[in-house]
Amino acid sequence: VTGNRSDLEDLHLYATPREQRFRRFASLEFEGQLYMTPYDFIQAVTNDEPKHAKKWRSLSKQELNQILMETPPVWKGSSKLFRNLNEKGVISYTEYLFLLCILTKPHAGFRIAFNMFDTDGNEMVDKKEFLVLQEIFRKKNEKKERKGDEEKRAMLRLQLYGYHTSTNSVLKTEGEDLVPRSYWDTLRRSTSQALFSDLAERVDDITSSLSDTTLLVHFFGKKGKAELNFEDFYRFMDNLQTEVLEIEFLSYSNGMNTISEEDFAHILLRYTNVENTSSYLENMRCRIPEEKGITFDEFRSFFQFLNNLEDFTIAMQMYNFASRSIGQDEFKRAVYVATGLKLSPHLVNTVFKIFDVDRDDQLSYKEFIGIMKDRLNRGFRGYKPIQRYTTFKSCVRKELYSR
């Protein structure tokens, strides 16, 4: 049975941007609730739009059980998990938000995340503790709901969470100054034992009506009795970050060991708010005429650095770099001090050539950090297609005619 989107398309008007993106990429429906496949999730974080206009395919109970039966245990995880599962998996809206959080977090934050779920402090997370996430994210989402037709919002909640929700919030809704900036901050601020015990009671009420998902079976086994230790949790998060980066890298490398400096710039600028991206690309083409290429190790280390951007910003402020421009050696040293990552000289030079718009061989806070902070919104909004039309020859011509 196939459900057409047009019947419920007007619900899009009542959805937040994150909800809209999930609904646009989701391809499965079970008992009224929408799900992504692992393939849908990868598409949602690496593409602007789905490759094909989708209809929600209704799963039978038998089909869902078969999918879950084929889900590998957590100790069999790898950086190809989502690609191997492909269409054989179901990811809920709450899990989609959780996975997006993982993609932009530093490795040092993985321990914090684990401790958030480990409410009894036994160094293991069970299924019930993990499901508290469902309630925290739902409560956070309800704070951001648009005003309007309550019936439509109720239909949306049913579609996204699989059950009707009351408007009585377990999380504190008063005092908007306390509303965290992100879902990750919501988790961090929601770790008090009292709050977790309230939510845990609520989880007992809803667990019976929730269907198992690929993630729940992967973490806690087919019977839901297994417990998750930190090593497996860390490995899952690290593998997911690596997998998405590999997919992005491979989409540009055409089977080669490197991507061009220009392609690296394309990937960097995809999710930013930069209006005139072509000026950055032209700037880089003119200043790096000889293509050397960026390896995957360089590519991965740079994005690990971006996930540590908050610590790097603090380091910049401590050294008073935030108020003035810095050179490549200072940049490399600040990155290492803040994150422990050693970026290659070629990679740092490439970054400078992209973002050093005034060509003074210095990078200012505004030229780099302001733009890169935008990129941490990856997956929460689409990127702008960047045209690839300027050649090095046209760059040289522009330089000659401008004299």
HUQUI-V118785 format. One record per backbone hydrogen bond with DSSP energy under -1.0 kcal/mol. NH is the residue of the N-H (numbers start at 1). CO is the residue of the C=O. If there is no record, write none. Layout:
nh=NH co=CO
nh=NH co=CO
This chain:
nh=3 co=56
nh=8 co=5
nh=11 co=8
nh=12 co=9
nh=13 co=10
nh=14 co=11
nh=15 co=12
nh=20 co=16
nh=21 co=17
nh=22 co=18
nh=23 co=19
nh=24 co=20
nh=25 co=21
nh=26 co=22
nh=27 co=35
nh=28 co=35
nh=29 co=57
nh=30 co=33
nh=33 co=30
nh=34 co=159
nh=35 co=28
nh=36 co=91
nh=39 co=86
nh=41 co=37
nh=42 co=38
nh=43 co=39
nh=44 co=40
nh=45 co=41
nh=47 co=43
nh=56 co=3
nh=57 co=27
nh=58 co=1
nh=59 co=29
nh=64 co=60
nh=65 co=61
nh=66 co=62
nh=67 co=63
nh=68 co=64
nh=69 co=65
nh=70 co=66
nh=71 co=68
nh=74 co=218
nh=76 co=73
nh=77 co=74
nh=81 co=78
nh=84 co=80
nh=85 co=81
nh=86 co=82
nh=88 co=85
nh=89 co=87
nh=91 co=36
nh=96 co=92
nh=97 co=93
nh=98 co=94
nh=99 co=95
nh=100 co=96
nh=101 co=97
nh=102 co=98
nh=103 co=99
nh=105 co=102
nh=109 co=106
nh=110 co=107
nh=113 co=109
nh=114 co=110
nh=115 co=111
nh=116 co=112
nh=117 co=113
nh=118 co=114
nh=119 co=117
nh=125 co=228
nh=130 co=126
nh=131 co=127
nh=133 co=130
nh=135 co=131
nh=136 co=132
nh=137 co=133
nh=138 co=134
nh=139 co=135
nh=140 co=136
nh=141 co=137
nh=142 co=138
nh=143 co=139
nh=153 co=149
nh=154 co=150
nh=155 co=151
nh=156 co=152
nh=157 co=153
nh=158 co=154
nh=159 co=155
nh=160 co=156
nh=161 co=157
nh=162 co=158
nh=178 co=175
nh=179 co=176
nh=186 co=182
nh=187 co=183
nh=188 co=184
nh=189 co=185
nh=196 co=192
nh=197 co=193
nh=198 co=194
nh=199 co=195
nh=200 co=196
nh=201 co=197
nh=202 co=198
nh=203 co=199
nh=204 co=200
nh=205 co=201
nh=206 co=202
nh=207 co=203
nh=209 co=206
nh=214 co=90
nh=217 co=213
nh=218 co=214
nh=219 co=215
nh=220 co=216
nh=221 co=217
nh=226 co=220
nh=228 co=125
nh=233 co=229
nh=234 co=230
nh=235 co=231
nh=236 co=232
nh=237 co=233
nh=238 co=234
nh=239 co=235
nh=240 co=236
nh=241 co=237
nh=242 co=238
nh=243 co=239
nh=244 co=240
nh=245 co=241
nh=246 co=242
nh=247 co=243
nh=248 co=244
nh=249 co=245
nh=250 co=246
nh=251 co=247
nh=252 co=249
nh=253 co=249
nh=254 co=250
nh=256 co=253
nh=259 co=294
nh=264 co=260
nh=265 co=261
nh=266 co=262
nh=267 co=263
nh=268 co=264
nh=269 co=265
nh=272 co=269
nh=277 co=275
nh=281 co=277
nh=282 co=278
nh=283 co=279
nh=284 co=280
nh=285 co=281
nh=286 co=282
nh=287 co=283
nh=288 co=284
nh=294 co=259
nh=299 co=295
nh=300 co=296
nh=301 co=297
nh=302 co=298
nh=303 co=299
nh=304 co=300
nh=305 co=301
nh=306 co=302
nh=307 co=303
nh=308 co=305
nh=309 co=306
nh=312 co=308
nh=313 co=309
nh=314 co=310
nh=315 co=311
nh=316 co=312
nh=317 co=313
nh=318 co=314
nh=319 co=315
nh=320 co=317
nh=321 co=316
nh=322 co=316
nh=324 co=321
nh=326 co=363
nh=331 co=327
nh=332 co=328
nh=333 co=329
nh=334 co=330
nh=335 co=331
nh=336 co=332
nh=337 co=333
nh=338 co=334
nh=339 co=335
nh=340 co=336
nh=348 co=344
nh=349 co=345
nh=350 co=346
nh=351 co=347
nh=352 co=348
nh=353 co=349
nh=354 co=350
nh=355 co=351
nh=356 co=352
nh=357 co=355
nh=359 co=356
nh=363 co=326
nh=368 co=364
nh=370 co=365
nh=372 co=368
nh=373 co=369
nh=377 co=374
nh=378 co=375
nh=380 co=377
nh=384 co=270
nh=395 co=391
nh=396 co=392
nh=397 co=393
nh=398 co=394
nh=399 co=395
nh=400 co=396
nh=401 co=397
nh=402 co=398
nh=403 co=400
